[in-house]
Amino acid sequence: MKAIFVTGGKQYYVSEGETLYVEKLNQEAGSEIVFDEVLYVDGKAGTPYVNGAKVVCTVEKHGKQKKIIVFKYKPKKKYRNKQGHRQPYTKLVVKKIEVK
């Protein structure tokens, strides 16, 4: 069974047992979280959401992604700005996809 759900302003296409990284959520590691904004489940497309459908996930861990360097400069003006950024994430494991 496959589904598309929304979290953190992004859409994720998942199946049961899959792991995925999403924007950081305020949940404890090891807790269960239910997403009810499901756009698509096994051939059923919602308008905009499928009624009675939900995706149940377990929070595995929280962390930060690899550092990226943001470097800005303007030629011939002696302007240089170097900045690093690490985006926080939450690792989820999809337990089950339910449809009523």
LINBEL-V44739 format. One record per residue. RES is the residue in one small letter. D_FIRST is the distance of its C-alpha to the first C-alpha in Angstrom with 2 decimals. Layout:
# LINBEL-V44739
RES,D_FIRST / RES,D_FIRST
This chain:
# LINBEL-V44739
m,0.00 / k,3.80 / a,6.92 / i,10.65 / f,13.09 / v,16.86 / t,19.17 / g,22.59 / g,22.89 / k,20.14 / q,16.63 / y,13.89 / y,10.78 / v,8.61 / s,5.83 / e,6.77 / g,10.35 / e,11.28 / t,14.74 / l,16.10 / y,19.51 / v,20.19 / e,23.53 / k,25.40 / l,24.51 / n,27.11 / q,25.42 / e,26.76 / a,25.30 / g,23.48 / s,22.69 / e,19.46 / i,18.54 / v,16.48 / f,15.60 / d,15.87 / e,16.47 / v,13.06 / l,13.75 / y,10.64 / v,7.39 / d,6.03 / g,9.74 / k,11.39 / a,13.69 / g,15.90 / t,19.65 / p,19.42 / y,16.85 / v,14.47 / n,16.49 / g,15.32 / a,12.05 / k,12.13 / v,10.84 / v,12.86 / c,14.37 / t,17.43 / v,20.30 / e,21.45 / k,24.49 / h,26.39 / g,28.43 / k,29.96 / q,29.14 / k,31.75 / k,34.86 / i,35.45 / i,39.00 / v,39.96 / f,43.36 / k,45.37 / y,48.82 / k,51.36 / p,53.60 / k,57.34 / k,56.96 / k,56.42 / y,53.21 / r,50.49 / n,47.69 / k,45.32 / q,42.50 / g,39.57 / h,36.21 / r,33.39 / q,30.28 / p,28.88 / y,25.18 / t,22.83 / k,20.47 / l,17.22 / v,14.73 / v,11.31 / k,11.51 / k,8.82 / i,7.09 / e,9.23 / v,10.21 / k,13.72
